[in-house]
Amino acid sequence: MSGLDWQAQATLHQRDDDGSEMQYNFSVVKKGPLGELVREVAGMDAEARARLVIDVPGGKSLNVGEILELAKVEGFE
């Protein structure tokens, strides 16, 4: 469905600020295959994942809503 490469290297970031989803004040949590990071975030409780984004190859960032939707559609939940 998504056309994403689940084995592609991606980066999980946590927002350091209290505000927007603008790309600043982020710290790297870990790097790994996209599928692994999506599965990990989907398995977290809402509070733990609230400030996370995943950067994927091609310059796109996935916010929590997009991550959870991909997890549901791809059966990662």
C-alpha positions, 0 to 999 in steps of 0.5 A: 500500500505505502510503497515505502522500503521497509528495509531502508535506513530511517531515523527516529527523532524526539522533539525537545520542545513543547510546541510545533512539528517544525524541524528544530529542537529534535534529538536522534533517538535511534537509526534503523530499518523503517519497518523496525522503527514504525513497529517500535513507535506503534508499540509505545503508549501515547505519552511515550510516542507523542513527541516522535517523528521518523525521517525516511529516505527522500527527505520526508518526515512521518509524524505520529499520526502517519506512523500509526496509520502505516502501522495499522495498514501494514499490520505492525500493530 
